[in-house]
Amino acid sequence: MDVFEAIQKRRSVRSYESTSVPKEALAKLLEAARIAPSANNTQPWHFIIVTNSEKRKELSKGIYAKFLANVPVVIVACGDMKASPDWYAVDTSLALENMILAATGEGLGTCCVGSFDEGQAKKLLGIPENFGVIALLAVGYAREKEGFTSSTVMNRQRKKLQEITSLEKYGQRFVA
């Protein structure tokens, strides 16, 4: 699968099979994150792989995170605020997107979750004070919902290119 195909096929999955994710596949996702770009090559990220069911249950307490209790893997993405005070969140997000696209290429589903209590996550996982928790990433094999097809993924409502782009100046139309 080429990169653009992975971008098109990627979707936020909230229902997963109980099948565990092979370590080789996880290693590939983490390698994709490791080689992401970062400001001044600071690489301010750190990823905590959570497979323990009790810890996943604790992380699932956010209002939109309930499904994390039933996901085989939750990757907690952290950024070092001291090493890169201005760019840690952006850099870690770039690494996360690499991971998400690599997961799609591996046949895995993902969902990036921002509904969590950062203080609780830091305490649960022993995250140092200088790290901010950027997002939780659910990873696993998608459970297909009845009536859900790949054409459904391709027909997601997205804004038109003209609505999100300008040429040289805001509001000046860009024509592809």
TORFI-560466 format. One record per residue: residue in three letters; residue number from 1; x, y, z of N, C-alpha, C in turn. Coordinates in nm, 3 decimals, padded with zeros to 5 digits. Layout:
! residues N
REC   residuo   num       n.X       n.Y       n.Z      ca.X      ca.Y      ca.Z       c.X       c.Y       c.Z
REC       Ala   NUM         X         Y         Z         X         Y         Z         X         Y         Z
...
//
This chain:
! residues 176
REC   residuo   num       n.X       n.Y       n.Z      ca.X      ca.Y      ca.Z       c.X       c.Y       c.Z
REC       Met     1    00.085   -00.117    00.000    00.000    00.000    00.000    00.089    00.124    00.000
REC       Asp     2    00.061    00.217   -00.092    00.141    00.339   -00.092    00.087    00.437    00.013
REC       Val     3    00.158    00.543    00.036    00.126    00.637    00.143   -00.011    00.701    00.122
REC       Phe     4   -00.041    00.745    00.001   -00.169    00.810   -00.023   -00.285    00.714   -00.001
REC       Glu     5   -00.267    00.590   -00.037   -00.370    00.489   -00.012   -00.391    00.471    00.139
REC       Ala     6   -00.282    00.468    00.215   -00.293    00.457    00.361   -00.367    00.579    00.418
REC       Ile     7   -00.338    00.697    00.365   -00.407    00.819    00.411   -00.557    00.807    00.383
REC       Gln     8   -00.592    00.758    00.264   -00.733    00.743    00.229   -00.803    00.636    00.312
REC       Lys     9   -00.735    00.528    00.343   -00.797    00.416    00.415   -00.802    00.435    00.566
REC       Arg    10   -00.718    00.520    00.619   -00.712    00.541    00.763   -00.847    00.591    00.814
REC       Arg    11   -00.890    00.536    00.924   -01.012    00.582    00.989   -00.996    00.564    01.138
REC       Ser    12   -01.078    00.634    01.214   -01.075    00.621    01.360   -01.159    00.500    01.400
REC       Val    13   -01.093    00.400    01.455   -01.159    00.275    01.493   -01.187    00.277    01.643
REC       Arg    14   -01.311    00.244    01.679   -01.347    00.242    01.820   -01.398    00.106    01.866
REC       Ser    15   -01.389    00.007    01.779   -01.430   -00.129    01.815   -01.323   -00.225    01.762
REC       Tyr    16   -01.265   -00.303    01.854   -01.150   -00.387    01.820   -01.172   -00.533    01.853
REC       Glu    17   -01.104   -00.618    01.777   -01.100   -00.761    01.809   -01.012   -00.778    01.932
REC       Ser    18   -01.027   -00.888    02.001   -00.944   -00.912    02.120   -00.806   -00.966    02.085
REC       Thr    19   -00.783   -00.993    01.958   -00.655   -01.044    01.910   -00.541   -00.950    01.950
REC       Ser    20   -00.434   -01.007    02.004   -00.320   -00.922    02.041   -00.244   -00.875    01.917
REC       Val    21   -00.175   -00.766    01.932   -00.096   -00.708    01.824    00.045   -00.766    01.834
REC       Pro    22    00.095   -00.828    01.725    00.230   -00.885    01.729    00.336   -00.779    01.762
REC       Lys    23    00.436   -00.819    01.840    00.544   -00.725    01.877    00.616   -00.670    01.755
REC       Glu    24    00.627   -00.750    01.651    00.694   -00.704    01.529    00.618   -00.587    01.468
REC       Ala    25    00.484   -00.595    01.468    00.402   -00.487    01.414    00.415   -00.362    01.500
REC       Leu    26    00.412   -00.380    01.632    00.430   -00.266    01.723    00.566   -00.200    01.701
REC       Ala    27    00.668   -00.283    01.684    00.803   -00.230    01.661    00.807   -00.146    01.533
REC       Lys    28    00.733   -00.189    01.431    00.730   -00.115    01.305    00.662    00.021    01.324
REC       Leu    29    00.554    00.025    01.401    00.485    00.151    01.430    00.576    00.245    01.506
REC       Leu    30    00.644    00.191    01.605    00.732    00.274    01.688    00.853    00.323    01.609
REC       Glu    31    00.900    00.242    01.516    01.010    00.285    01.429    00.963    00.399    01.338
REC       Ala    32    00.839    00.390    01.289    00.784    00.498    01.207    00.778    00.628    01.287
REC       Ala    33    00.743    00.617    01.414    00.740    00.736    01.501    00.881    00.788    01.526
REC       Arg    34    00.973    00.697    01.549    01.111    00.734    01.582    01.176    00.819    01.473
REC       Ile    35    01.144    00.790    01.347    01.210    00.859    01.236    01.132    00.982    01.187
REC       Ala    36    01.030    01.023    01.262    00.952    01.142    01.226    01.039    01.267    01.238
REC       Pro    37    01.002    01.372    01.167    01.077    01.498    01.179    01.044    01.568    01.310
REC       Ser    38    01.138    01.648    01.357    01.113    01.730    01.476    01.196    01.858    01.466
REC       Ala    39    01.147    01.962    01.532    01.217    02.090    01.532    01.358    02.072    01.588
REC       Asn    40    01.456    02.118    01.512    01.596    02.110    01.552    01.640    01.968    01.585
REC       Asn    41    01.570    01.869    01.528    01.598    01.727    01.551    01.600    01.690    01.700
REC       Thr    42    01.516    01.757    01.777    01.511    01.736    01.921    01.455    01.599    01.959
REC       Gln    43    01.361    01.549    01.878    01.297    01.419    01.904    01.246    01.413    02.049
REC       Pro    44    01.155    01.504    02.086    01.113    01.517    02.225    01.008    01.416    02.272
REC       Trp    45    00.985    01.314    02.195    00.877    01.220    02.226    00.921    01.101    02.308
REC       His    46    00.823    01.042    02.372    00.842    00.914    02.442    00.706    00.845    02.436
REC       Phe    47    00.708    00.716    02.405    00.585    00.639    02.388    00.579    00.525    02.488
REC       Ile    48    00.469    00.518    02.561    00.450    00.411    02.658    00.346    00.316    02.603
REC       Ile    49    00.385    00.190    02.585    00.297    00.087    02.531    00.226    00.022    02.649
REC       Val    50    00.093    00.032    02.650    00.014   -00.021    02.760   -00.071   -00.137    02.710
REC       Thr    51   -00.041   -00.257    02.762   -00.121   -00.376    02.728   -00.193   -00.431    02.850
REC       Asn    52   -00.153   -00.391    02.968   -00.214   -00.438    03.092   -00.361   -00.393    03.098
REC       Ser    53   -00.452   -00.487    03.118   -00.595   -00.456    03.113   -00.639   -00.358    03.221
REC       Glu    54   -00.581   -00.368    03.339   -00.620   -00.275    03.447   -00.575   -00.132    03.415
REC       Lys    55   -00.457   -00.118    03.359   -00.408    00.015    03.322   -00.491    00.072    03.206
REC       Arg    56   -00.526   -00.014    03.110   -00.610    00.033    02.999   -00.747    00.078    03.050
REC       Lys    57   -00.799    00.005    03.148   -00.927    00.041    03.207   -00.918    00.178    03.275
REC       Glu    58   -00.808    00.203    03.346   -00.788    00.334    03.410   -00.779    00.446    03.306
REC       Leu    59   -00.712    00.418    03.196   -00.696    00.519    03.090   -00.828    00.545    03.016
REC       Ser    60   -00.924    00.454    03.029   -01.050    00.464    02.954   -01.155    00.548    03.027
REC       Lys    61   -01.119    00.617    03.132   -01.217    00.691    03.212   -01.261    00.824    03.150
REC       Gly    62   -01.194    00.868    03.047   -01.237    00.992    02.980   -01.372    00.971    02.913
REC       Ile    63   -01.448    01.077    02.900   -01.584    01.066    02.848   -01.590    01.003    02.708
REC       Tyr    64   -01.491    01.027    02.624   -01.489    00.970    02.489   -01.385    00.859    02.475
REC       Ala    65   -01.341    00.805    02.587   -01.233    00.705    02.585   -01.277    00.568    02.637
REC       Lys    66   -01.405    00.548    02.661   -01.453    00.423    02.723   -01.406    00.299    02.649
REC       Phe    67   -01.399    00.305    02.518   -01.360    00.189    02.437   -01.216    00.144    02.460
REC       Leu    68   -01.132    00.230    02.520   -00.992    00.193    02.544   -00.978    00.072    02.636
REC       Ala    69   -01.077    00.046    02.718   -01.073   -00.070    02.807   -01.070   -00.200    02.728
REC       Asn    70   -01.120   -00.198    02.605   -01.130   -00.320    02.523   -01.037   -00.320    02.403
REC       Val    71   -00.935   -00.238    02.408   -00.837   -00.230    02.299   -00.714   -00.311    02.341
REC       Pro    72   -00.655   -00.390    02.251   -00.537   -00.468    02.290   -00.417   -00.384    02.333
REC       Val    73   -00.399   -00.266    02.269   -00.283   -00.182    02.298   -00.326   -00.036    02.303
REC       Val    74   -00.278    00.035    02.403   -00.290    00.181    02.406   -00.148    00.234    02.413
REC       Ile    75   -00.115    00.322    02.320    00.016    00.386    02.321   -00.003    00.528    02.372
REC       Val    76    00.065    00.559    02.482    00.055    00.691    02.543    00.171    00.774    02.487
REC       Ala    77    00.134    00.879    02.414    00.233    00.964    02.348    00.264    01.084    02.435
REC       Cys    78    00.390    01.097    02.473    00.435    01.205    02.561    00.538    01.291    02.489
REC       Gly    79    00.541    01.419    02.526    00.639    01.511    02.469    00.714    01.582    02.579
REC       Asp    80    00.845    01.592    02.561    00.932    01.655    02.661    00.925    01.806    02.649
REC       Met    81    00.855    01.868    02.745    00.833    02.013    02.744    00.962    02.091    02.773
REC       Lys    82    01.054    02.029    02.843    01.180    02.095    02.876    01.275    02.094    02.755
REC       Ala    83    01.281    01.980    02.688    01.372    01.967    02.573    01.328    02.054    02.455
REC       Ser    84    01.196    02.071    02.439    01.143    02.147    02.326    01.017    02.221    02.368
REC       Pro    85    01.033    02.328    02.447    00.917    02.396    02.504    00.815    02.447    02.402
REC       Asp    86    00.860    02.488    02.286    00.769    02.544    02.187    00.712    02.441    02.090
REC       Trp    87    00.780    02.328    02.073    00.743    02.237    01.965    00.714    02.093    02.009
REC       Tyr    88    00.723    02.061    02.137    00.705    01.922    02.180    00.571    01.863    02.136
REC       Ala    89    00.462    01.940    02.141    00.330    01.887    02.105    00.320    01.864    01.954
REC       Val    90    00.371    01.959    01.876    00.369    01.944    01.730    00.455    01.826    01.688
REC       Asp    91    00.577    01.820    01.740    00.669    01.712    01.703    00.614    01.575    01.740
REC       Thr    92    00.556    01.563    01.859    00.500    01.435    01.901    00.379    01.400    01.814
REC       Ser    93    00.303    01.499    01.774    00.188    01.475    01.686    00.233    01.426    01.548
REC       Leu    94    00.344    01.480    01.499    00.399    01.433    01.371    00.439    01.286    01.382
REC       Ala    95    00.502    01.250    01.492    00.541    01.111    01.514    00.418    01.021    01.525
REC       Leu    96    00.315    01.070    01.592    00.189    00.994    01.603    00.129    00.967    01.465
REC       Glu    97    00.127    01.068    01.380    00.069    01.048    01.247    00.150    00.945    01.167
REC       Asn    98    00.283    00.947    01.179    00.363    00.843    01.115    00.319    00.705    01.164
REC       Met    99    00.299    00.695    01.295    00.259    00.569    01.356    00.122    00.524    01.304
REC       Ile   100    00.029    00.617    01.294   -00.107    00.587    01.247   -00.104    00.536    01.103
REC       Leu   101   -00.027    00.602    01.019   -00.019    00.558    00.878    00.052    00.423    00.866
REC       Ala   102    00.154    00.401    00.947    00.223    00.271    00.946    00.126    00.162    00.993
REC       Ala   103    00.045    00.192    01.093   -00.053    00.095    01.142   -00.153    00.059    01.032
REC       Thr   104   -00.198    00.158    00.957   -00.291    00.133    00.846   -00.226    00.040    00.745
REC       Gly   105   -00.100    00.065    00.713   -00.027   -00.020    00.620   -00.010   -00.162    00.671
REC       Glu   106   -00.010   -00.180    00.802    00.004   -00.313    00.864   -00.131   -00.382    00.885
REC       Gly   107   -00.239   -00.317    00.841   -00.372   -00.376    00.858   -00.430   -00.356    00.997
REC       Leu   108   -00.374   -00.262    01.072   -00.422   -00.234    01.208   -00.510   -00.109    01.207
REC       Gly   109   -00.604   -00.106    01.301   -00.686    00.012    01.320   -00.628    00.095    01.432
REC       Thr   110   -00.657    00.224    01.431   -00.612    00.315    01.537   -00.720    00.418    01.565
REC       Cys   111   -00.708    00.481    01.679   -00.790    00.598    01.711   -00.710    00.684    01.808
REC       Cys   112   -00.691    00.808    01.770   -00.619    00.902    01.854   -00.719    00.964    01.952
REC       Val   113   -00.689    00.953    02.081   -00.784    00.995    02.185   -00.725    01.110    02.267
REC       Gly   114   -00.803    01.215    02.282   -00.761    01.328    02.364   -00.843    01.342    02.491
REC       Ser   115   -00.934    01.250    02.513   -01.022    01.253    02.631   -00.960    01.171    02.743
REC       Phe   116   -00.877    01.237    02.826   -00.811    01.169    02.937   -00.770    01.271    03.040
REC       Asp   117   -00.745    01.222    03.160   -00.698    01.306    03.269   -00.546    01.294    03.271
REC       Glu   118   -00.478    01.402    03.231   -00.333    01.396    03.219   -00.266    01.363    03.352
REC       Gly   119   -00.309    01.425    03.460   -00.249    01.399    03.591   -00.264    01.253    03.631
REC       Gln   120   -00.381    01.198    03.607   -00.407    01.057    03.639   -00.320    00.965    03.554
REC       Ala   121   -00.306    00.997    03.424   -00.223    00.915    03.334   -00.076    00.922    03.377
REC       Lys   122   -00.030    01.040    03.413    00.109    01.057    03.456    00.138    00.977    03.583
REC       Lys   123    00.046    00.981    03.676    00.062    00.907    03.801    00.058    00.756    03.776
REC       Leu   124   -00.039    00.711    03.697   -00.055    00.569    03.666    00.069    00.510    03.600
REC       Leu   125    00.131    00.586    03.511    00.240    00.535    03.429    00.378    00.587    03.470
REC       Gly   126    00.385    00.664    03.577    00.515    00.714    03.625    00.582    00.810    03.529
REC       Ile   127    00.504    00.892    03.462    00.558    00.985    03.363    00.621    01.105    03.434
REC       Pro   128    00.745    01.138    03.401    00.814    01.251    03.465    00.742    01.383    03.442
REC       Glu   129    00.761    01.476    03.532    00.695    01.606    03.531    00.722    01.684    03.403
REC       Asn   130    00.843    01.671    03.346    00.878    01.750    03.228    00.812    01.699    03.100
REC       Phe   131    00.738    01.589    03.108    00.667    01.537    02.991    00.520    01.570    02.999
REC       Gly   132    00.465    01.615    02.885    00.321    01.634    02.873    00.263    01.515    02.799
REC       Val   133    00.146    01.472    02.837    00.078    01.364    02.764    00.001    01.431    02.650
REC       Ile   134    00.037    01.396    02.528   -00.022    01.459    02.410   -00.150    01.389    02.368
REC       Ala   135   -00.147    01.256    02.362   -00.264    01.180    02.318   -00.245    01.033    02.356
REC       Leu   136   -00.357    00.962    02.354   -00.356    00.817    02.370   -00.391    00.760    02.233
REC       Leu   137   -00.319    00.658    02.192   -00.344    00.597    02.061   -00.389    00.453    02.081
REC       Ala   138   -00.513    00.425    02.045   -00.565    00.288    02.047   -00.510    00.216    01.924
REC       Val   139   -00.464    00.092    01.943   -00.409    00.014    01.832   -00.460   -00.128    01.843
REC       Gly   140   -00.508   -00.182    01.732   -00.554   -00.321    01.729   -00.618   -00.353    01.595
REC       Tyr   141   -00.674   -00.471    01.587   -00.743   -00.513    01.465   -00.888   -00.470    01.475
REC       Ala   142   -00.934   -00.396    01.374   -01.070   -00.341    01.376   -01.172   -00.454    01.371
REC       Arg   143   -01.275   -00.439    01.452   -01.391   -00.528    01.446   -01.484   -00.463    01.346
REC       Glu   144   -01.510   -00.536    01.240   -01.597   -00.481    01.135   -01.739   -00.473    01.187
REC       Lys   145   -01.799   -00.356    01.170   -01.938   -00.338    01.208   -02.027   -00.380    01.092
REC       Glu   146   -02.142   -00.432    01.124   -02.236   -00.476    01.022   -02.269   -00.359    00.930
REC       Gly   147   -02.260   -00.384    00.800   -02.294   -00.281    00.702   -02.182   -00.181    00.675
REC       Phe   148   -02.069   -00.197    00.741   -01.959   -00.103    00.722   -01.868   -00.158    00.613
REC       Thr   149   -01.849   -00.081    00.508   -01.766   -00.126    00.397   -01.654   -00.027    00.371
REC       Ser   150   -01.559   -00.070    00.290   -01.450    00.021    00.257   -01.501    00.142    00.181
REC       Ser   151   -01.613    00.128    00.107   -01.666    00.245    00.036   -01.719    00.348    00.135
REC       Thr   152   -01.765    00.303    00.252   -01.809    00.396    00.356   -01.692    00.483    00.398
REC       Val   153   -01.576    00.424    00.414   -01.457    00.499    00.453   -01.424    00.603    00.347
REC       Met   154   -01.433    00.565    00.222   -01.396    00.656    00.114   -01.497    00.770    00.098
REC       Asn   155   -01.620    00.753    00.149   -01.724    00.854    00.131   -01.747    00.938    00.256
REC       Arg   156   -01.650    00.939    00.349   -01.665    01.026    00.465   -01.682    01.169    00.420
REC       Gln   157   -01.766    01.242    00.489   -01.786    01.382    00.456   -01.660    01.461    00.490
REC       Arg   158   -01.600    01.521    00.393   -01.481    01.603    00.411   -01.507    01.737    00.341
REC       Lys   159   -01.448    01.842    00.391   -01.462    01.972    00.326   -01.397    01.966    00.189
REC       Lys   160   -01.447    02.048    00.099   -01.388    02.058   -00.034   -01.253    02.130   -00.024
REC       Leu   161   -01.163    02.098   -00.116   -01.030    02.156   -00.117   -01.037    02.310   -00.119
REC       Gln   162   -01.132    02.365   -00.192   -01.145    02.510   -00.201   -01.180    02.573   -00.065
REC       Glu   163   -01.242    02.497    00.024   -01.282    02.549    00.155   -01.165    02.557    00.253
REC       Ile   164   -01.057    02.486    00.227   -00.947    02.479    00.324   -00.815    02.534    00.270
REC       Thr   165   -00.819    02.593    00.151   -00.695    02.643    00.091   -00.712    02.785    00.037
REC       Ser   166   -00.602    02.856    00.032   -00.595    02.987   -00.033   -00.460    02.993   -00.104
REC       Leu   167   -00.449    03.083   -00.198   -00.324    03.102   -00.270   -00.268    03.240   -00.238
REC       Glu   168   -00.152    03.242   -00.175   -00.079    03.365   -00.143   -00.142    03.450   -00.033
REC       Lys   169   -00.276    03.451   -00.023   -00.346    03.537    00.073   -00.476    03.469    00.111
REC       Tyr   170   -00.513    03.478    00.240   -00.636    03.415    00.285   -00.755    03.463    00.200
REC       Gly   171   -00.833    03.368    00.153   -00.952    03.400    00.075   -00.929    03.405   -00.074
REC       Gln   172   -00.802    03.407   -00.116   -00.773    03.409   -00.260   -00.775    03.264   -00.306
REC       Arg   173   -00.861    03.234   -00.400   -00.888    03.096   -00.441   -00.767    03.024   -00.499
REC       Phe   174   -00.747    02.902   -00.452   -00.646    02.812   -00.508   -00.718    02.713   -00.598
REC       Val   175   -00.671    02.698   -00.720   -00.730    02.603   -00.814   -00.628    02.494   -00.839
REC       Ala   176   -00.667    02.371   -00.809   -00.577    02.256   -00.827   -00.570    02.215   -00.973
//
